[in-house]
Amino acid sequence: MSPYLLSALLCLAGPPYSPEVSALDPAGGQRGTQVEIEVTGRRLFEPEGVSCLREGIEVVAVRSDKPEHCHLTLRLRPDCPLGAHPLRLRTAYGLSNLVLFHVGELPEVTRAEGDAPQAIPLDCTVNGTLPEGGCHRYAVALPAGVRVHCEVEALRLGFAPLDLRLAVADPDGLQIAACDDSALGQKDPLATFTAPAAGTYLVEVRSAFAHPGNRGVYRLHVGTFPRPTVTLPLAGAPGATSVVELRGDGAPSPTVVSLPDLPDSIFAHFPRSERGVAPTPVFLRVGGPPERALELDDQRRRFVRFPGSVSGVLDAPEQVERYFFHAEKGAELNFRVLARTLRSPLDPVLILRQADGRYLASNDDQSGLGMDCQLRFKASASGDYQLEVRDLLRRGSPEHVFRLEGEVPRDPSGLRLVVGRRDEAVVNVPSGGRMGGVLVSSGLVDLELLAQKLPPGVQASFGPLRKGLNQVPFLLSAGDDTARQDALVGFAVRDRDGKDERTVPFVQRVPLVTVRNNQPISYVAQRALPVAVTKPLPFAIEVLAPSVPVVRGAPLGLKVRVHRDGKSKVRLRLRALWSPPGVSAGDVVVEADRDEATLPLSASPSAMLGEFPFAVVATVYARGGRLEVASDFVTLSVQQPWLTGSLDDARTEPGAGVELRASCKLEQPATGKVRARLLGLPRGVTADAVELDSGATSLVFALRVAPDAATGRHRGVVVEAAVPSAGGDVLCRFGGGELRIDEPVAAPAEAGLERSRR
């Protein structure tokens, strides 16, 4: 596409960018097969491929229909990992939001049109789309005595907060199984039954409640596959192979699980038996403090050595598990109970007590852990303490398993991307341009940050990892001949001398389904940064490096130039990619017929001092989407004020002029006379600017006060001084003091005359 044609699109029709996917149909497929998928959404112009966070899926073809639809042909390799595969559609203008495509082992069936019950075979997965208030029924022929699991994936597909209900009727029409919510499926139902007689059974899928938004795609699994729901224990060491008990599908059964070498992650394990493979996984925590064996004292109390962890189960209602531990005075521990996070039906409550049972603290639900709980503990005295774990509603079963962890509070090193509420955790880099973002770092100081596995032709530059600074701006730039492509980028750090390079974890929680107040109830942990090289843009921006610093308490204007390609006439909005702590940057609009603007900066009196990389982003908005390009970094210096001072008090009346004095001190040498003026004067008060000679320590402003000047006590008057330097004027501001304008006092004769008139 020519620059002129792209410019026309930008100006007339709105740019075809920021692709947004709302649904995939079907939302999954059987591995070892080829799947045709209809993608619906908005701004799906010029689709080019798919960015996959996991291996095993190959893109065979991409076909564009119209902005709201496109089609993908995917080949699922025979060894494709089972479960949810996070995908992003890649178009010529960037990466879409993240969606899930589910890979299973069972043969796939498509829901037929019509309301009549659809005959399906046993051991299959049905892909359907339930309309508002809809009800889908499926007929399956069963022999007597067969044990059947029916499981729905709806909310877990990650497209909408879909809440469905599942029911099973026998050949006589009597309901023999039903489920609304399950712990394994969150709000997705799971029903298990044993066929009492041979015949045709009806499996019904319907909305759990009537609501216009309670509709969408689902996957129904019906079969004799194994269906455990939890494991005991619920966790293991990274890279370890261990034996765990599978619970929830008859008697507990042992199985071998090989965990990935990925600390502080959740592993999805698909149980397998002679009956097949479970269609959805059970979950185990990878990492955390090591499992500890319980030690009994002479009173038969169970002691746990912390840091450490212990696994348990509340087998029966009203059951409570108690664990004792010893702590020295001042010791700090962070206790956590994991259950619902790993799909146990237990809603845990954690209670901390003295060894004799006296209450100290408790927690039920914890932000970030959902229905699981956490307690921060600092021992007030050396001695023994006890922890109590119970279910909130006093329920219990062999599936009510939990993991109790206790560890020293820590701040693990890692990175994540700063994203707005409507933004995606991706970076789209225009060919021949640059774009960037801001990383939040923890546990990383005085190190050099590096990017790993960048797309060929893309370069990265980073701001410093400084003490007291937990945000790092970065830019990715692509050459003019860089091909359109995508990559999953990781990060590493090394010492300033170039030694000891090591990988740094990148973990981004990407919300999939949110409910009221934008609270996520389903998310994916993204462990790499998706980067795409997109079409070139018909404009670029350049920030002119400031020749003077911005000082605390004062403003600075940055000149920004727009370089337009040919006849490109678009309206741009400029913003800072990132600002140093204490420095604020405004937004500015560059109209279509302008090529230059000034971006206003302002440093607070406590702004962080030093030199910082600074870049500006230009954005084009249209039709709910946007295109963005960044400038290169320039160095922004934040310094102490070059001129300090304080205003004195002054008092006058309307119509009476007065002098307003200020004491001041030049902290840096000036190349000429300092020019100062007053800002924030009240209505009706004016003053000329004054000059400060070298070595002078005071300023005097002659105020002209009009007869109708605003009376009162005015404390917002500020001195703005321009200190000349080799690079230009350095603006400094200071205030203090008070300008008081009193109501005029009536003369005695006038006061007597007024009394006589009364």
C-alpha positions in Angstrom: 0.0 0.0 0.0 1.4 3.4 -0.9 1.9 6.1 1.8 -0.7 8.2 0.0 -3.3 5.4 0.2 -2.6 4.7 3.8 -2.9 8.4 4.5 -6.3 8.4 2.8 -7.4 5.6 5.0 -6.2 7.4 8.1 -8.0 10.6 7.2 -11.2 9.3 5.6 -12.2 6.0 6.9 -10.3 5.6 10.1 -7.3 3.3 10.3 -7.7 -0.5 10.2 -5.6 -1.2 13.3 -5.8 -2.5 16.9 -7.4 -5.8 16.0 -9.9 -7.1 18.6 -11.0 -10.7 18.6 -14.3 -11.5 20.4 -14.8 -15.2 19.6 -13.4 -18.3 17.9 -15.7 -20.8 16.4 -14.9 -23.6 17.1 -13.0 -22.7 20.3 -10.9 -25.9 20.1 -9.9 -28.9 18.2 -8.6 -32.5 18.4 -4.8 -32.8 18.2 -3.5 -34.5 15.1 -6.1 -32.8 12.9 -6.6 -29.7 10.8 -9.2 -27.1 12.0 -11.0 -24.4 10.2 -11.8 -21.5 12.6 -14.0 -18.5 12.1 -12.6 -15.4 13.9 -15.1 -12.7 14.8 -14.3 -9.3 16.2 -13.4 -5.8 15.1 -10.7 -4.3 12.9 -9.6 -7.6 11.5 -8.1 -6.0 8.4 -5.2 -7.8 6.6 -4.7 -10.8 8.9 -1.3 -12.3 8.4 -0.9 -15.0 11.1 -1.1 -16.0 14.7 1.3 -15.4 17.6 1.3 -18.5 19.8 2.6 -18.6 23.4 3.0 -22.4 23.2 4.3 -24.8 20.5 2.3 -27.4 18.6 0.0 -25.3 16.4 0.9 -24.4 12.8 -0.9 -21.8 10.7 -1.8 -23.3 7.4 -3.8 -20.4 5.9 -5.3 -17.1 6.8 -8.2 -15.7 4.8 -9.7 -12.2 5.3 -13.5 -11.8 4.7 -14.4 -8.4 6.1 -13.4 -6.2 9.1 -15.6 -8.3 11.4 -14.6 -11.8 10.2 -11.6 -13.7 9.1 -10.8 -17.4 8.8 -7.8 -19.4 10.1 -6.7 -22.9 9.1 -4.7 -24.4 11.9 -2.8 -27.7 11.9 -2.7 -29.3 15.4 0.4 -31.6 15.5 -0.1 -35.1 17.0 2.2 -34.2 19.8 0.5 -30.8 20.4 0.2 -30.2 24.2 -3.3 -30.6 25.5 -5.2 -27.7 27.0 -5.5 -24.0 26.5 -3.2 -22.4 24.0 -3.0 -18.6 24.3 -3.1 -17.0 20.8 -3.1 -13.5 19.3 -4.2 -12.7 15.8 -1.5 -10.8 13.9 -2.5 -8.3 11.3 -0.5 -5.9 9.3 -1.3 -3.3 12.0 -0.4 -5.2 15.1 -1.4 -8.0 17.5 -4.9 -8.5 18.9 -6.0 -9.2 22.4 -5.2 -12.6 23.8 -7.6 -15.5 23.3 -7.5 -19.2 24.1 -7.8 -22.1 21.7 -8.3 -25.5 23.4 -6.6 -28.7 22.2 -8.1 -32.0 23.2 -7.8 -35.7 22.6 -11.5 -36.6 21.9 -13.1 -36.4 18.5 -14.9 -33.1 17.8 -18.6 -32.7 17.0 -20.2 -29.4 15.8 -23.6 -28.4 17.2 -26.3 -28.8 14.6 -28.9 -26.2 13.9 -32.4 -26.6 15.3 -33.9 -27.3 18.7 -34.3 -31.1 18.4 -31.9 -33.3 20.5 -28.8 -34.0 18.6 -27.4 -37.5 18.6 -23.8 -37.7 19.6 -21.4 -40.6 20.2 -20.0 -41.4 23.6 -16.5 -40.0 24.2 -16.6 -36.8 22.2 -16.4 -33.1 22.5 -19.2 -30.9 21.2 -18.6 -27.3 20.1 -21.7 -25.1 20.4 -22.8 -21.5 20.7 -25.6 -20.9 23.1 -28.0 -18.0 22.3 -29.6 -15.9 25.0 -32.0 -18.0 27.0 -31.1 -21.0 24.8 -31.1 -24.7 25.6 -29.2 -27.4 23.8 -29.9 -31.1 24.2 -27.8 -34.0 23.2 -28.9 -37.7 23.0 -26.3 -40.4 23.8 -26.9 -44.1 23.8 -25.4 -45.9 26.8 -25.3 -49.5 28.0 -26.3 -50.3 31.6 -23.8 -49.7 34.3 -21.4 -47.4 32.4 -20.0 -44.4 34.4 -20.2 -41.2 32.4 -18.7 -37.8 33.0 -20.3 -34.7 31.4 -18.1 -31.5 31.6 -18.7 -28.1 30.1 -16.1 -25.5 29.3 -17.6 -22.0 29.0 -16.2 -19.4 31.4 -12.8 -21.2 31.1 -12.8 -20.6 27.3 -12.0 -17.0 28.2 -14.5 -15.1 26.0 -17.2 -14.1 28.4 -18.5 -14.6 32.0 -20.8 -17.4 30.7 -22.6 -19.3 33.4 -24.2 -22.5 32.2 -26.1 -25.3 33.9 -25.9 -29.0 33.0 -28.5 -31.7 33.5 -28.9 -35.4 32.5 -32.2 -37.2 32.1 -32.6 -41.0 31.8 -34.5 -42.8 29.1 -37.7 -42.2 31.1 -37.1 -38.5 31.3 -36.2 -38.4 35.0 -33.3 -36.2 36.0 -30.5 -38.3 37.4 -27.7 -35.7 37.5 -27.3 -31.9 37.5 -24.7 -29.3 38.2 -24.5 -25.5 38.0 -21.0 -24.6 39.3 -18.0 -26.8 40.1 -14.8 -26.2 42.0 -12.8 -27.6 39.1 -14.6 -25.5 36.5 -15.1 -22.4 38.6 -18.5 -21.5 37.1 -18.4 -24.4 34.6 -20.5 -27.4 35.5 -19.4 -31.0 35.9 -21.8 -33.9 36.3 -21.1 -37.6 36.8 -23.6 -40.5 36.7 -23.8 -44.2 36.2 -26.4 -45.4 33.7 -29.0 -47.4 35.6 -30.3 -49.1 32.4 -29.4 -49.3 28.7 -31.0 -46.6 26.6 -30.7 -43.1 25.3 -29.9 -40.4 27.8 -30.4 -36.6 27.3 -27.6 -34.2 28.2 -29.0 -30.7 28.5 -26.9 -27.4 28.4 -28.7 -24.2 29.2 -28.1 -20.8 30.8 -27.9 -20.8 34.5 -29.8 -17.5 34.6 -31.6 -15.2 32.2 -29.4 -12.3 31.1 -28.6 -10.8 27.6 -24.9 -11.3 28.3 -25.2 -14.9 29.4 -24.6 -16.4 25.9 -21.6 -17.5 23.8 -19.5 -20.5 22.8 -18.9 -23.6 24.9 -17.4 -27.0 24.7 -19.2 -30.1 26.1 -17.2 -33.2 26.9 -19.2 -36.5 27.3 -17.4 -39.7 27.9 -15.9 -42.4 30.1 -12.6 -40.6 30.5 -11.0 -40.3 33.9 -12.2 -37.2 35.8 -10.2 -36.6 39.0 -10.5 -33.0 40.3 -7.6 -32.4 42.6 -4.3 -33.9 43.7 -2.7 -34.6 47.0 -0.2 -33.0 47.5 -1.1 -29.9 45.6 2.5 -28.9 44.8 6.0 -30.0 44.0 9.5 -28.7 43.4 10.5 -27.3 40.0 11.7 -30.0 37.6 10.8 -32.7 40.0 9.1 -36.0 39.2 6.9 -37.1 42.1 3.9 -39.4 42.9 0.6 -37.7 43.8 -2.9 -39.0 44.6 -5.6 -38.2 42.1 -8.9 -37.5 44.0 -12.5 -36.9 42.9 -13.1 -39.9 40.6 -13.7 -42.8 42.8 -11.0 -44.1 45.1 -7.8 -42.0 45.3 -5.2 -43.3 42.8 -1.5 -42.6 42.5 0.0 -41.2 39.4 3.5 -39.9 38.4 3.7 -36.2 37.6 6.7 -34.5 36.0 6.8 -30.8 36.9 8.4 -28.1 34.7 11.5 -26.2 35.8 9.5 -23.0 36.2 9.3 -21.8 39.8 6.2 -20.0 41.1 4.0 -21.2 38.3 0.8 -23.3 38.0 1.1 -26.6 36.1 -1.8 -28.1 34.2 -1.6 -32.0 34.4 -3.9 -34.1 32.3 -4.8 -37.4 34.1 -4.5 -40.4 32.0 -5.7 -44.0 32.4 -6.9 -47.0 30.4 -10.2 -45.0 30.0 -8.4 -42.2 28.1 -7.3 -38.7 29.0 -9.2 -36.2 31.0 -10.4 -33.3 28.7 -9.4 -30.6 31.2 -6.5 -30.7 33.7 -5.9 -30.7 37.4 -3.6 -28.1 38.7 -0.4 -28.2 40.8 1.7 -25.4 42.2 5.3 -25.5 41.1 7.8 -24.2 43.6 7.2 -22.5 46.9 8.8 -23.5 50.2 9.7 -27.2 50.5 7.3 -29.8 51.9 8.0 -30.6 55.6 7.3 -33.8 57.5 5.2 -33.3 60.6 7.0 -33.7 63.9 5.1 -34.8 67.1 6.1 -33.5 70.5 5.4 -35.2 73.8 1.8 -33.7 73.8 1.1 -35.2 70.4 1.0 -31.8 68.9 2.0 -31.6 65.2 4.9 -29.3 64.5 6.0 -27.8 61.2 9.3 -26.3 60.6 9.0 -22.9 58.7 10.0 -21.8 56.2 8.3 -24.8 54.7 4.9 -26.2 53.6 2.5 -29.0 54.5 -0.4 -30.5 52.6 -3.6 -31.5 54.2 -7.2 -32.5 53.6 -10.5 -31.8 55.5 -12.1 -35.2 55.0 -15.3 -34.5 56.8 -17.6 -31.6 57.7 -16.6 -29.5 60.8 -13.0 -30.8 60.6 -10.2 -28.4 61.6 -6.5 -29.0 61.0 -4.1 -27.5 63.5 -0.3 -27.1 63.1 2.2 -25.8 65.7 5.4 -24.0 65.0 8.2 -22.2 66.9 9.3 -18.7 66.3 11.9 -16.5 67.8 11.1 -12.9 68.8 11.0 -10.6 65.8 10.9 -13.4 63.3 8.7 -12.6 60.3 6.8 -15.2 58.2 4.2 -14.9 55.5 1.6 -17.7 55.7 -0.6 -18.7 52.8 -3.3 -21.4 52.3 -3.8 -22.5 48.7 -7.0 -24.4 47.8 -9.4 -22.7 45.4 -6.4 -21.4 43.3 -5.7 -25.1 42.6 -9.4 -25.9 42.1 -10.1 -27.6 45.5 -13.6 -27.1 46.8 -12.2 -25.8 50.1 -12.8 -22.2 50.9 -10.1 -21.9 53.5 -9.9 -19.8 56.6 -6.5 -19.3 58.3 -6.4 -18.5 62.0 -3.3 -17.7 64.0 -3.3 -18.4 67.7 -1.0 -18.6 70.7 0.0 -22.1 71.6 -2.6 -22.0 74.4 -5.3 -21.2 71.8 -5.6 -17.4 72.4 -6.6 -15.7 69.1 -4.1 -13.4 67.4 -5.2 -12.9 63.7 -7.2 -14.5 60.9 -7.8 -14.2 57.2 -10.5 -15.5 54.8 -10.2 -14.1 51.3 -7.1 -12.3 50.1 -6.7 -9.9 47.2 -4.7 -11.5 44.5 -5.5 -15.0 45.9 -9.3 -14.9 45.3 -11.0 -17.2 47.9 -7.6 -18.3 49.3 -6.0 -16.7 52.3 -2.8 -15.1 53.6 -1.4 -13.8 56.9 1.7 -11.7 57.7 3.2 -12.7 61.1 5.8 -11.1 63.3 6.6 -12.9 66.5 6.2 -10.6 69.5 7.9 -13.0 71.8 9.9 -16.3 71.4 7.7 -19.3 71.8 5.3 -21.7 70.2 2.3 -20.7 68.1 -0.4 -22.6 66.2 -2.1 -22.2 62.8 -5.7 -23.4 62.2 -7.1 -24.3 58.8 -10.8 -24.8 58.3 -13.5 -24.4 55.7 -15.5 -21.2 55.8 -18.8 -23.1 55.7 -17.5 -26.0 57.7 -17.7 -28.4 54.8 -15.4 -31.3 54.1 -14.7 -34.2 51.8 -11.8 -36.2 50.4 -11.4 -33.5 47.7 -11.1 -30.6 50.3 -7.3 -30.6 50.0 -5.1 -27.6 50.7 -1.4 -26.5 50.9 -0.2 -24.4 53.9 2.9 -22.4 53.2 5.1 -20.3 55.4 8.1 -18.4 54.2 10.2 -15.4 55.0 8.8 -12.3 53.2 10.7 -11.8 50.0 10.8 -9.6 47.0 11.7 -11.8 44.1 13.3 -10.3 41.0 11.2 -10.0 37.9 9.6 -7.8 35.3 6.2 -7.0 34.0 4.8 -4.4 31.5 2.8 -1.4 32.6 -0.5 -1.5 30.7 -3.6 0.6 30.9 -7.0 -0.8 31.5 -7.9 -0.9 27.8 -4.4 -1.8 26.6 -2.8 -5.1 25.6 0.5 -6.4 27.0 2.1 -6.2 23.5 4.4 -3.9 21.6 3.7 -3.1 18.0 6.7 -1.6 16.2 6.1 0.1 12.8 8.7 -0.9 10.2 11.1 2.0 9.9 10.0 3.4 13.3 10.0 2.6 16.9 7.7 2.0 19.8 8.2 1.1 23.5 6.8 0.8 26.9 7.5 0.8 30.6 8.6 -2.2 32.6 8.1 -2.6 36.4 11.1 -4.2 37.9 11.6 -5.7 41.3 14.8 -6.8 42.9 17.0 -5.4 40.1 19.4 -2.6 40.9 22.5 -1.3 39.1 22.3 -3.8 36.3 22.1 -3.6 32.5 18.9 -4.8 31.0 18.9 -6.8 27.8 16.2 -8.2 25.4 16.3 -11.8 24.2 14.8 -13.3 21.0 14.0 -10.0 19.4 12.6 -10.3 15.8 15.4 -10.0 13.2 16.0 -6.4 12.4 14.7 -5.0 15.7 16.9 -3.3 18.3 16.2 -2.5 21.9 17.3 0.2 24.2 16.5 0.5 27.9 16.6 3.1 30.7 18.7 2.5 33.8 18.0 0.1 36.7 18.5 2.5 39.5 18.1 2.3 43.2 14.7 3.9 44.2 13.4 3.5 40.6 11.2 0.5 39.9 10.2 1.5 36.4 12.3 1.2 33.3 11.3 2.7 29.9 12.4 0.9 26.8 12.3 1.4 23.0 12.2 -1.1 20.2 13.2 0.1 16.8 12.8 -1.6 13.4 14.8 -0.8 10.2 13.1 0.3 7.0 13.5 -3.2 5.5 12.4 -5.2 8.5 9.9 -7.8 7.6 6.5 -7.9 9.2 6.7 -10.7 11.8 6.2 -11.4 15.5 8.3 -12.9 18.3 8.1 -13.6 22.0 10.7 -11.5 23.7 12.4 -12.4 27.0 14.7 -10.4 29.2 18.1 -10.7 30.9 20.4 -8.6 33.1 24.2 -8.4 33.4 26.6 -6.5 35.5 27.8 -3.1 34.3 31.2 -4.7 33.3 29.3 -7.1 31.0 29.7 -10.2 33.1 27.3 -12.6 34.8 24.4 -12.5 32.4 21.3 -14.2 33.6 17.7 -14.5 32.5 15.1 -12.4 34.4 11.5 -13.8 34.8 8.8 -11.9 33.0 5.3 -12.6 34.2 2.3 -10.7 33.0 -1.2 -11.5 34.3 -3.4 -10.9 31.2 -7.2 -10.7 32.2 -9.5 -12.7 29.9 -12.9 -12.4 31.6 -13.8 -9.5 33.9 -16.9 -8.7 35.9 -18.2 -5.7 37.7 -15.6 -3.0 38.5 -13.4 -4.6 35.8 -12.3 -7.3 38.2 -10.7 -10.3 36.4 -12.1 -13.8 37.2 -10.0 -15.5 34.5 -6.5 -14.7 33.4 -3.4 -16.1 31.7 0.1 -15.8 33.0 2.1 -14.5 30.0 5.8 -15.3 30.4 7.2 -13.5 27.4 6.5 -10.1 25.8 4.8 -10.4 22.4 6.3 -8.0 19.8 5.1 -7.5 16.3 6.6 -5.5 13.4 3.8 -3.8 11.5 3.3 -1.7 8.4 5.3 1.6 8.2 3.4 4.7 9.3 3.3 7.9 7.1 4.6 10.0 10.0 7.4 10.1 12.5 8.3 12.3 15.5 11.5 13.8 16.8 12.1 15.3 20.2 14.7 18.1 20.2 17.1 17.3 23.1 16.7 20.0 25.8 19.7 22.2 26.2 18.7 23.1 29.8 17.5 21.1 32.8 14.1 21.0 34.3 14.5 22.0 38.0 12.5 21.1 41.0 9.3 23.1 41.3 9.5 24.6 37.8 8.3 23.8 34.2 10.1 23.0 30.9 8.8 22.9 27.4 10.1 20.2 25.0 10.0 20.9 21.3 8.6 18.0 19.2 8.7 17.9 15.4 6.4 15.8 13.2 7.9 14.4 10.0 5.1 13.6 7.6 5.4 11.3 4.6 4.1 12.9 1.4 0.5 14.0 1.7 -0.1 12.6 5.1 -2.3 14.9 7.1 -3.4 13.3 10.4 -4.1 14.8 13.8 -1.7 13.5 16.4 -1.8 13.4 20.1 1.5 13.5 21.9 2.3 12.1 25.3 5.3 11.0 27.3 6.3 7.4 27.0 7.5 7.6 30.7 8.4 10.4 33.1 11.0 10.4 35.9 9.5 10.2 39.4 8.1 13.6 40.3 8.1 14.9 36.7 4.7 15.2 35.1 4.1 15.6 31.4 1.0 16.9 29.7 -0.7 15.9 26.5 -0.6 18.1 23.4 -2.5 17.9 20.1 -0.7 18.5 16.8 -3.3 19.5 14.2 -3.2 18.0 10.7 -1.7 21.3 9.3 1.0 21.7 11.9 4.4 20.0 12.2 5.6 21.2 15.6 4.4 21.4 19.2 5.7 21.9 22.7 5.1 19.2 25.3 4.8 20.7 28.7 6.8 19.2 31.6 6.7 20.1 35.3 9.0 18.9 38.1 7.6 18.7 41.7 9.7 20.1 44.6 10.7 16.5 45.4 11.3 15.2 41.9 14.1 12.6 41.7 17.4 14.2 40.6 19.6 12.9 37.8 19.7 12.2 34.1 16.9 10.1 32.6 16.0 8.9 29.1 12.9 10.6 27.8 10.8 9.7 24.7 7.5 10.9 23.3 4.7 8.8 21.7 2.4 10.1 18.9 -1.0 8.5 18.7 -3.7 8.6 16.0 -7.2 7.7 17.2 -10.1 6.6 15.0 -12.9 4.0 15.0 -12.1 2.9 18.5 -8.5 1.9 17.6 -5.1 3.6 17.4 -1.7 3.7 15.7 1.3 4.7 17.7 5.0 5.6 17.1 7.6 6.8 19.5 10.5 9.2 19.2 14.1 8.3 20.1 15.3 8.8 23.6 16.7 12.2 24.6 18.4 12.9 27.9 16.3 14.9 30.4 18.3 16.3 33.3 16.4 17.0 36.6 18.3 19.4 38.9 18.0 21.5 42.0 16.7 25.0 41.4 19.4 27.4 40.1 17.7 30.2 42.0 16.1 29.7 45.4 14.2 32.2 47.5 11.1 33.2 49.4 8.5 35.9 49.1 7.9 38.3 52.0 4.5 39.4 53.2 2.8 42.6 51.9 -0.3 44.4 52.9 -2.3 47.1 51.1 -5.8 48.4 50.1 -7.5 48.6 46.8 -6.1 51.6 44.8 -2.9 51.7 46.9 0.3 50.4 45.4 2.8 48.4 47.5 6.2 46.8 47.2 6.5 43.0 47.3 9.9 41.9 48.3 11.6 38.5 47.9 14.9 37.2 49.3 16.8 35.0 46.8 20.1 33.2 46.2 21.7 32.2 42.9 22.8 28.6 43.3 24.4 28.3 39.8 26.3 31.0 37.9 24.3 32.9 35.3 25.6 34.1 32.0 23.6 37.3 32.2 21.0 39.1 34.2 18.2 37.0 35.8 14.8 38.2 34.7 11.9 37.6 37.2 8.2 38.0 37.0 5.2 37.3 39.3 2.6 34.7 38.6 -0.7 34.1 40.3 -1.4 37.8 41.2 -5.0 38.4 42.2 -7.5 40.2 40.0 -6.7 43.9 39.6 -3.0 43.6 40.6 -0.2 43.9 38.1 3.6 44.2 38.3 6.4 44.6 35.8 9.2 42.1 35.5 12.5 42.9 37.2 16.1 42.0 36.7 18.5 40.6 39.3 22.1 41.7 39.2 24.9 39.3 39.8 25.4 39.0 43.5 22.1 40.5 44.5 20.1 38.7 47.2 16.7 40.3 46.9 14.0 41.2 44.4 11.6 44.1 44.7 8.3 44.2 42.7 6.3 47.3 42.5 2.6 46.2 42.6 -0.1 48.3 41.0 -3.4 47.7 42.8 -6.5 48.8 41.1 -9.5 50.3 43.0 -11.5 47.2 42.2 -8.8 44.7 43.1 -9.8 41.5 44.7 -9.6 41.8 48.5 -8.5 39.1 50.8 -5.4 37.1 51.7 -3.6 35.8 48.6 -1.0 33.1 49.1 -0.7 31.8 45.6 1.7 34.4 44.3 4.9 32.8 42.7 8.1 34.2 41.4 9.2 32.8 38.1 12.8 33.5 37.2 14.7 32.9 34.0 18.3 32.2 34.8 20.4 32.6 31.6 22.9 29.8 30.8 25.0 28.7 27.8 22.1 26.5 26.7 19.3 28.9 27.3 17.1 30.1 30.1 16.6 27.8 33.1 13.2 28.5 34.6 13.0 28.5 38.4 10.0 29.1 40.7 9.5 29.8 44.3 6.7 31.2 46.5 6.0 31.7 50.2 4.6 34.9 51.8 1.2 36.5 51.6 -0.3 39.4 49.7 -3.1 40.9 51.8 -5.6 43.4 50.3 -7.9 44.8 53.0 -11.2 46.4 52.6 -10.8 50.2 52.8 -11.5 51.7 56.2 -14.0 54.6 56.1 -12.9 58.0 57.3 -14.3 59.3 60.7 -16.3 62.2 59.1 -17.8 59.8 56.6 -18.6 57.3 59.3 -20.5 60.1 61.3 -22.4 61.2 58.3 -23.4 57.7 57.6 -24.7 57.3 61.2 -26.8 60.5 60.9 -28.4 59.3 57.7 -29.6 56.2 59.5 
